[in-house]
Amino acid sequence: MITYFILFFSLFFFWLSWNYQKYSLFLILALLPAYQIRWQLFGIPLTFLEILILISFLVWLIKKIKIKEKIFSLAIKKNRSTLALFFFWVLVSGGAIFLSPVGRAGAGFWKAYFLEPFLFLIVFLDVLKKKKDFLWAGAALVSSGIIVCFYSLCQKIVGQGVWSTEVWGQSQILRVTGFFSHPNFLGLYLAPLFILGLGLIFFQFRKEKIKLVLSTFLLLILCGLSFIFARAEGAIVAIILILFLGGLIYAPARKWTLVLFLIFVLLISFYPSFRSGIAEKVFLRDLSGRLRINIWQGAWQIIKDGPILGQGLGGYQVLAPQYQKPYYGPDGSGLVSVETHPYPHNLFLALWLELGLLGLVIFFLILFRFFEIGFRKIREEPILVGSLMGAMLVILIYGLVDTPYFKNDLAILFWVIIGLMMGIKNLKNKKAIFSPN
């Protein structure tokens, strides 16, 4: 049944890409969580999302050849140096295949997390040229997040999800997961989309106060409840930090931001239990934090044994059992966890382990380029450029305690945020890149 569905949808998507390619890109963005639908073609494992991306790139390439148009269009030429950096990133990650201890699976990781996002980015930058295209791309991303939110709320109502021990010695609690296999994945996906969604709402309804308030409230409720029911604390902390920073920078909101901060300080001062709870989370004294510290210690030992080249794609998961110590309860007795994870709950450690020191350096150069463009363009359109920068900062802050990249949807999301910033850079209107009219 799944085979017939994939074949039928692939034919439809090929037709859509050939006739309306920009809409096919929007559809891909709206269907990012569909990577969990898996299939095999001639023995090669593929996800539904990968099939759509490859069809889109193939159609784009065929059309370029058919009309004898240069593959490197004006939009791509304007970003030659930046795309060269991205291409080098793909090459370095490809080299990590040869260090991978998991063989063929390492090539699969490279295909899904590095090659296909780059191919998608090339098509994205070439096909989307008008200001409305970028707004629609952002809206497609946010719509996928809203669908995930609705599904997670339905999970809460019917009692679906996963059971998790959050406090040592206490009963497990139910955490919703959305369409994903783990509640952390829900937070990783929704957190940057929440910031991007706020930017789109404030841009679209900045002159219509009622719509602005209602839309913001709806987004806050949907995402907020999803984060709470998933216990996605990393997402909540990252979003609060970015909203606080944005509130301080954005003059009209500065007064209310300082008022809320004062209320927060008073709560900490007068309620010791609230203060101790915050301190436990911030200083990683709770069970989740202690487990992460244990994981990081093992990951650091692996890095020390291969600091330059790393361990190759998928290398951490293979080596972690040899380096990560079992974690025992606070009193030193009672084994809590011997579980190892595909990645070490830290984006920067994961990149170093998987791609080596050169891969980590290139990643920082990519971020430098992204924020360089952002700071040059933020005066022209502070709301949307600011929301893109905020979404990236959420990924980086969240990346201190989790790994918001090594997953099909998260890799595409990361590069689409970069692609939107590069698309803004290409637009000619210097007074206001996006206008509601």
C-alpha positions as CSV (number, residue, x, y, z in Angstrom):
1,M,0.0,0.0,0.0
2,I,2.8,2.4,0.9
3,T,4.6,1.7,-2.3
4,Y,1.5,2.6,-4.4
5,F,1.0,5.8,-2.4
6,I,4.7,6.8,-2.9
7,L,4.6,6.0,-6.6
8,F,1.3,7.9,-7.2
9,F,2.4,10.9,-5.2
10,S,5.8,11.0,-6.9
11,L,4.1,11.2,-10.3
12,F,1.9,14.0,-9.1
13,F,4.9,15.8,-7.6
14,F,6.9,15.4,-10.8
15,W,4.0,17.1,-12.7
16,L,3.7,19.8,-10.0
17,S,7.5,20.5,-10.2
18,W,7.5,20.6,-13.9
19,N,4.6,23.1,-14.2
20,Y,4.7,25.0,-10.9
21,Q,8.1,24.4,-9.4
22,K,7.9,27.1,-6.7
23,Y,4.7,25.5,-5.4
24,S,6.5,22.1,-5.3
25,L,9.1,23.7,-3.1
26,F,6.5,25.1,-0.8
27,L,4.9,21.6,-0.6
28,I,8.3,20.1,0.4
29,L,8.6,22.6,3.2
30,A,5.1,21.9,4.4
31,L,5.8,18.1,4.4
32,L,9.2,18.1,6.2
33,P,8.0,15.7,8.9
34,A,7.1,13.2,6.2
35,Y,10.8,12.0,6.2
36,Q,9.5,9.3,8.5
37,I,7.7,7.5,5.6
38,R,10.5,5.2,4.4
39,W,10.9,3.2,1.2
40,Q,13.6,1.4,-0.7
41,L,14.5,1.8,-4.4
42,F,16.8,-0.9,-5.8
43,G,17.9,-1.7,-2.3
44,I,18.8,2.0,-1.5
45,P,16.9,3.3,1.5
46,L,15.0,6.5,0.9
47,T,12.6,8.6,2.8
48,F,9.5,10.2,1.3
49,L,11.1,13.6,1.9
50,E,14.2,12.6,0.0
51,I,12.2,11.4,-2.9
52,L,10.5,14.8,-3.2
53,I,13.8,16.7,-3.0
54,L,15.5,14.5,-5.6
55,I,12.5,14.8,-8.0
56,S,12.5,18.6,-7.5
57,F,16.3,18.8,-8.3
58,L,16.0,16.5,-11.2
59,V,13.2,18.5,-12.8
60,W,15.1,21.7,-12.2
61,L,18.2,20.2,-13.9
62,I,16.3,18.8,-16.9
63,K,14.5,22.1,-17.5
64,K,17.8,24.0,-17.3
65,I,19.3,21.6,-19.9
66,K,16.2,21.6,-22.1
67,I,15.9,25.4,-22.5
68,K,19.7,25.7,-22.6
69,E,19.8,28.0,-19.7
70,K,23.0,28.4,-17.6
71,I,22.8,26.2,-14.5
72,F,24.5,29.0,-12.5
73,S,21.8,31.6,-12.7
74,L,22.2,35.2,-11.6
75,A,20.8,34.4,-8.2
76,I,23.4,31.7,-7.7
77,K,26.2,33.9,-9.1
78,K,25.4,36.6,-6.6
79,N,26.2,34.1,-3.9
80,R,29.2,32.3,-5.4
81,S,31.5,32.8,-2.5
82,T,28.9,31.7,0.0
83,L,27.8,28.7,-2.0
84,A,31.4,27.7,-2.5
85,L,31.7,27.6,1.3
86,F,28.6,25.4,1.4
87,F,30.0,23.2,-1.3
88,F,33.2,22.8,0.6
89,W,31.1,21.8,3.6
90,V,29.5,19.0,1.5
91,L,32.9,17.8,0.4
92,V,34.3,17.7,3.9
93,S,31.3,15.8,5.1
94,G,31.7,13.5,2.2
95,G,35.2,12.8,3.3
96,A,33.8,11.8,6.7
97,I,32.2,8.8,4.9
98,F,35.6,7.2,4.5
99,L,36.2,7.4,8.3
100,S,32.8,6.1,9.1
101,P,32.7,2.8,11.1
102,V,29.2,2.1,9.9
103,G,30.1,1.8,6.2
104,R,27.1,2.1,3.9
105,A,25.0,3.8,6.6
106,G,27.6,6.6,6.7
107,A,26.9,7.3,3.0
108,G,23.2,7.4,3.8
109,F,23.8,10.0,6.6
110,W,25.8,12.1,4.1
111,K,23.1,11.9,1.5
112,A,20.3,12.9,3.9
113,Y,22.0,15.5,6.0
114,F,24.5,17.2,3.7
115,L,24.0,16.5,-0.1
116,E,20.2,16.7,-0.4
117,P,19.9,19.9,1.7
118,F,22.6,21.5,-0.6
119,L,20.7,20.4,-3.7
120,F,17.5,21.8,-2.3
121,L,19.2,25.1,-1.4
122,I,20.4,25.5,-5.0
123,V,16.9,25.0,-6.4
124,F,15.4,27.2,-3.7
125,L,17.7,30.1,-4.5
126,D,17.2,29.8,-8.2
127,V,13.4,29.3,-8.3
128,L,12.3,31.7,-5.6
129,K,13.0,35.3,-6.8
130,K,10.2,37.6,-5.7
131,K,9.5,38.9,-2.3
132,K,6.2,37.0,-2.1
133,D,8.0,33.7,-2.8
134,F,10.0,34.0,0.4
135,L,6.9,34.9,2.4
136,W,5.1,31.8,1.1
137,A,8.2,29.7,1.9
138,G,8.2,30.9,5.5
139,A,4.4,30.4,5.7
140,A,4.8,26.8,4.4
141,L,7.3,26.0,7.1
142,V,5.2,27.5,9.8
143,S,2.1,25.7,8.6
144,S,3.9,22.4,9.0
145,G,4.7,23.4,12.6
146,I,1.1,24.3,13.3
147,I,0.0,20.8,12.0
148,V,2.5,19.2,14.3
149,C,1.1,21.3,17.2
150,F,-2.5,20.2,16.5
151,Y,-1.4,16.6,16.3
152,S,0.5,16.8,19.6
153,L,-2.5,18.3,21.3
154,C,-4.7,15.5,20.0
155,Q,-2.1,13.1,21.5
156,K,-2.5,14.7,24.9
157,I,-6.2,14.4,24.7
158,V,-6.2,10.7,23.9
159,G,-3.2,9.9,26.1
160,Q,-0.6,9.0,23.4
161,G,3.1,9.6,23.6
162,V,6.1,8.1,25.4
163,W,6.6,7.5,29.1
164,S,9.7,9.2,30.6
165,T,11.4,9.5,33.9
166,E,12.0,13.2,34.5
167,V,12.7,13.2,38.3
168,W,14.8,10.5,40.0
169,G,12.7,8.3,42.2
170,Q,9.4,9.5,41.0
171,S,6.9,8.0,38.6
172,Q,7.2,8.3,34.8
173,I,5.2,11.0,33.0
174,L,3.6,10.9,29.5
175,R,5.3,13.2,27.0
176,V,3.7,13.9,23.6
177,T,5.8,13.5,20.5
178,G,3.8,14.9,17.6
179,F,4.6,13.0,14.4
180,F,8.0,12.2,15.7
181,S,9.4,9.2,17.7
182,H,10.7,11.2,20.6
183,P,9.4,14.4,22.4
184,N,12.8,16.1,22.0
185,F,12.3,16.0,18.3
186,L,9.1,17.9,18.6
187,G,10.9,20.7,20.5
188,L,13.8,20.8,18.0
189,Y,11.5,21.2,15.1
190,L,9.0,23.7,16.6
191,A,11.3,26.0,18.4
192,P,12.8,27.9,15.3
193,L,9.5,27.7,13.5
194,F,7.9,29.5,16.5
195,I,10.3,32.5,16.1
196,L,9.9,32.5,12.4
197,G,6.1,32.4,12.8
198,L,6.1,35.4,15.1
199,G,8.1,37.3,12.5
200,L,5.6,36.5,9.8
201,I,2.7,37.5,12.0
202,F,4.2,40.8,13.1
203,F,5.2,41.6,9.5
204,Q,1.8,40.7,8.1
205,F,-0.4,42.3,10.8
206,R,1.8,45.1,12.2
207,K,-0.9,47.6,11.2
208,E,-3.9,45.5,12.2
209,K,-3.7,45.2,16.0
210,I,-6.6,42.9,16.6
211,K,-5.3,40.3,14.0
212,L,-1.8,40.7,15.4
213,V,-2.9,40.0,18.9
214,L,-5.2,37.1,18.0
215,S,-2.6,35.4,15.7
216,T,0.2,35.8,18.2
217,F,-2.0,34.4,21.0
218,L,-3.0,31.4,18.8
219,L,0.6,30.6,17.9
220,L,1.7,31.0,21.5
221,I,-1.0,28.7,22.8
222,L,-0.5,26.0,20.2
223,C,3.3,25.9,20.5
224,G,3.4,26.7,24.2
225,L,1.1,23.8,25.0
226,S,3.0,21.5,22.7
227,F,6.3,22.4,24.4
228,I,4.8,21.9,27.9
229,F,3.1,18.5,27.0
230,A,6.4,17.3,25.4
231,R,8.4,18.7,28.3
232,A,10.7,20.4,25.7
233,E,12.5,22.5,28.3
234,G,15.4,23.3,26.0
235,A,13.0,24.8,23.4
236,I,11.2,26.9,26.1
237,V,14.5,28.3,27.5
238,A,15.9,29.0,24.0
239,I,12.7,30.8,23.0
240,I,12.5,32.9,26.2
241,L,16.1,34.0,25.8
242,I,15.6,35.1,22.2
243,L,12.3,36.9,23.0
244,F,14.1,38.7,25.9
245,L,16.9,39.7,23.6
246,G,14.5,40.8,20.9
247,G,12.5,42.7,23.4
248,L,15.5,44.6,24.5
249,I,16.6,45.4,21.0
250,Y,13.1,46.4,19.7
251,A,12.5,49.8,21.2
252,P,8.6,49.7,21.3
253,A,8.8,46.4,23.3
254,R,11.7,47.4,25.6
255,K,9.6,48.8,28.4
256,W,7.4,45.7,28.7
257,T,10.4,43.4,28.4
258,L,12.0,45.1,31.4
259,V,8.8,44.9,33.4
260,L,8.5,41.2,32.7
261,F,12.2,40.8,33.7
262,L,11.5,42.6,37.0
263,I,8.6,40.3,37.7
264,F,10.8,37.3,37.1
265,V,13.5,38.7,39.4
266,L,10.9,39.2,42.1
267,L,9.6,35.7,41.8
268,I,13.1,34.4,42.2
269,S,13.7,36.6,45.2
270,F,10.5,35.8,47.1
271,Y,9.9,32.1,46.2
272,P,12.8,29.9,47.1
273,S,11.2,26.9,45.5
274,F,10.9,28.7,42.2
275,R,14.5,29.8,42.5
276,S,15.8,26.3,43.3
277,G,13.8,24.9,40.3
278,I,15.3,27.4,37.9
279,A,18.8,26.8,39.3
280,E,18.4,23.0,38.9
281,K,17.6,23.5,35.2
282,V,20.1,26.2,34.5
283,F,23.0,24.4,36.2
284,L,22.0,21.0,34.9
285,R,21.4,19.5,38.4
286,D,18.2,17.7,37.5
287,L,18.1,14.2,36.0
288,S,18.1,15.3,32.4
289,G,21.0,17.7,33.0
290,R,23.1,15.1,34.9
291,L,22.6,12.5,32.1
292,R,23.7,15.1,29.5
293,I,26.9,15.9,31.5
294,N,27.6,12.2,31.6
295,I,27.1,12.0,27.8
296,W,29.3,15.0,27.2
297,Q,32.1,13.6,29.3
298,G,32.1,10.4,27.2
299,A,31.9,12.4,24.0
300,W,34.9,14.6,25.0
301,Q,37.0,11.4,25.6
302,I,36.2,10.3,22.1
303,I,37.2,13.7,20.7
304,K,40.5,13.5,22.5
305,D,41.3,10.3,20.7
306,G,40.7,11.8,17.3
307,P,40.6,15.7,17.6
308,I,41.5,16.5,14.0
309,L,39.7,14.0,11.7
310,G,36.9,13.1,14.1
311,Q,35.3,9.6,14.0
312,G,33.4,9.8,10.7
313,L,29.7,9.9,10.1
314,G,27.9,7.6,12.6
315,G,31.1,7.2,14.5
316,Y,29.9,8.5,17.8
317,Q,27.1,6.0,18.1
318,V,29.5,3.1,17.6
319,L,32.1,4.4,20.0
320,A,29.9,5.8,22.7
321,P,29.4,2.5,24.6
322,Q,33.1,2.2,25.0
323,Y,33.6,5.7,26.5
324,Q,30.3,6.6,28.2
325,K,30.1,5.5,31.8
326,P,26.9,4.1,33.2
327,Y,25.0,6.8,35.2
328,Y,23.9,6.0,38.8
329,G,21.4,7.8,41.0
330,P,22.3,10.9,43.1
331,D,23.1,8.8,46.2
332,G,25.5,6.7,44.2
333,S,23.3,3.6,44.1
334,G,20.8,2.5,41.6
335,L,21.7,2.3,37.9
336,V,19.7,5.0,36.1
337,S,21.0,4.7,32.5
338,V,23.4,2.9,30.3
339,E,21.7,4.2,27.2
340,T,23.7,5.7,24.4
341,H,22.4,8.0,21.7
342,P,23.1,8.6,18.0
343,Y,24.5,12.0,18.9
344,P,25.9,13.5,22.1
345,H,23.1,16.0,22.9
346,N,25.3,18.9,21.8
347,L,25.4,20.2,18.3
348,F,29.0,21.4,18.4
349,L,30.4,18.2,19.9
350,A,28.4,16.2,17.3
351,L,29.8,18.2,14.4
352,W,33.4,17.8,15.8
353,L,32.9,14.1,16.3
354,E,31.2,13.5,12.9
355,L,33.1,15.9,10.6
356,G,36.4,16.6,12.5
357,L,37.8,19.9,13.4
358,L,37.7,21.2,9.8
359,G,34.0,20.5,9.6
360,L,33.4,22.4,12.8
361,V,35.4,25.4,11.6
362,I,33.4,25.5,8.3
363,F,30.2,25.4,10.3
364,F,31.3,28.5,12.2
365,L,32.2,30.2,9.0
366,I,28.8,29.5,7.6
367,L,27.2,31.0,10.7
368,F,29.5,34.0,10.4
369,R,28.4,34.6,6.8
370,F,24.7,34.2,7.8
371,F,24.8,36.8,10.6
372,E,27.0,39.1,8.5
373,I,24.3,39.2,5.9
374,G,21.7,39.6,8.6
375,F,23.3,42.6,10.3
376,R,23.7,44.3,6.9
377,K,20.1,43.8,6.0
378,I,18.3,44.2,9.3
379,R,17.8,47.9,9.0
380,E,16.0,47.4,5.7
381,E,13.5,44.9,7.1
382,P,14.0,44.5,10.9
383,I,11.1,42.1,11.5
384,L,11.7,39.4,9.0
385,V,15.5,39.5,9.1
386,G,15.4,39.7,12.9
387,S,13.1,36.6,13.0
388,L,15.5,34.7,10.8
389,M,18.4,35.6,13.0
390,G,16.3,34.7,16.0
391,A,15.4,31.3,14.6
392,M,19.0,30.5,13.9
393,L,20.0,31.7,17.5
394,V,17.3,29.3,18.9
395,I,18.9,26.5,17.0
396,L,22.3,27.4,18.4
397,I,21.1,27.9,21.9
398,Y,19.1,24.6,21.8
399,G,22.2,23.1,20.3
400,L,24.0,23.5,23.6
401,V,21.9,20.7,25.1
402,D,20.7,18.8,22.0
403,T,21.5,18.2,18.4
404,P,19.2,20.2,16.1
405,Y,20.8,19.2,12.8
406,F,21.4,15.5,12.3
407,K,17.9,14.6,11.2
408,N,16.3,14.9,7.7
409,D,13.8,17.7,8.6
410,L,16.1,19.6,10.8
411,A,18.9,19.7,8.2
412,I,16.5,21.1,5.6
413,L,15.1,23.6,8.1
414,F,18.6,24.8,9.0
415,W,19.5,25.4,5.3
416,V,16.1,27.0,4.4
417,I,16.7,29.6,7.1
418,I,20.0,30.3,5.5
419,G,18.4,30.3,2.1
420,L,15.8,32.8,3.1
421,M,18.5,35.1,4.4
422,M,20.4,34.7,1.1
423,G,17.3,35.3,-0.9
424,I,16.7,38.6,1.0
425,K,20.2,39.6,0.2
426,N,19.5,39.1,-3.6
427,L,16.4,41.4,-3.6
428,K,16.9,44.9,-5.1
429,N,14.5,47.0,-3.1
430,K,16.8,48.8,-0.6
431,K,14.1,50.8,1.1
432,A,12.0,47.9,2.3
433,I,12.7,44.4,1.1
434,F,9.3,43.2,2.0
435,S,6.2,45.3,1.9
436,P,2.6,44.2,2.6
437,N,1.5,45.6,-0.8
